[in-house]
Amino acid sequence: MQISFRHSLFGSRVEESLRIEPDGGFTLVRLRYEEARTAEYYGQERAVWQQGWWVVEGRSSRLGELHLRVPSDNDLRLTVGGSVLSAVGLTQSGGLLRLAAGPCV
């Protein structure tokens, strides 16, 4: 799964790649930042310049759920397989979006 959005302070693109785990939850596997200052903002000292992006790999972290705040004017998108979804249309009141992955049965 990939989450892509514009950073709220800098306006530059950010992409987060996550693996959906068979037993539930997500593993963050790759981060891409359009600008070095955005990577620095998140404390990513190991970002490497690759094909026009600052990329961080190898810092896998497991997440049970994702809680996202999605302002109505944000273009946050979720890509799962070949499907691209606008997160704005999926939010609850207040622009909140909760994502969870359950175990495969």
N, C-alpha and C positions, 0 to 999 in steps of 0.2 A: 504494500500500500504506500502511496506517496501523498504527502500533504504539501501543497505549495501555496504561498501567500506573500504579500508585501509586508515588510517589517513596519510596525506602527510608528517608529521614530524616524527611520531613515528612508523609508519608501522603497527600499531595494528588495529584490526577490530572495526568498528563502525556500528551500525544498528539504523535506525530511522524508527519508525512506525507512519504512518499518516493515518487518516481517510479521505476518499474522501467524501465531503459533498454533499448532494442532490441538494443544490442550488448553487453549484460551490465552488471551493477552497478546501483547505486541513486544517485539524487540526492535529498538532503534538501531539501525545498521549504518546509515549514511546521512550526512548533513551537507548541504550545498548552499553557499552564500554568494550572492552576486558581488558584494563588496567586502573588502578586508575588514572595514570598521564594524560590520555586522558580526562577523566571526569573532572579532575582538570583544564586542559587547557581551557575547555569550561565553567569553573566556576560553575560546578554542585556540590554544597556542599551537596546536599541531595541524592547522589548516594548510593544505597544499594547493597551489595554483594549478588547475587542470582544465583545459579547454574553456576558458572564460569564466570559471567559477572557483571559489575557495572551497575546497572539499575536506571534510573530516570523515575518516573511516576508522574502523577498528575500536570504537568506543561503545560497544554494544551495551545497552541497558534495557532491562526487562520492565515493562509497564503493564499493569493489570487493566487499566482503563485510561482513556484520554479524555480530559475535560478541557474544552476549547471555548474561548469567548470569541464570537464572530460578529463584529459590528456590521450593520446592514450595508454599509458602503464598502466593505472588504470583498476582495475577490478570492477568498480562500476556497481552494478546490481539493477534493479528495479523488485520487485515482486508485481504483481497485481492479486489477485485471485490465480489461480494455474499457472499463466504464469510468467516465469522469463526471463527478457530481459537484454541484455548487453547494458549499456548506451553508450558505445563507438560507436556502430553502429547507434545510434540515433542522434548523435551530428551534429551541423552545423559547418561551418568553425571556426577554432580557438578552437574547443573542447567545444563549448557552447551548453547547453541543456536547453530548456525552457519547463516546464511542467505546464499545466493548466487543470483544471477540470471545465466543464460547467454544468449548471443546467440540471437535469433530466426532460424530458418532456414526 
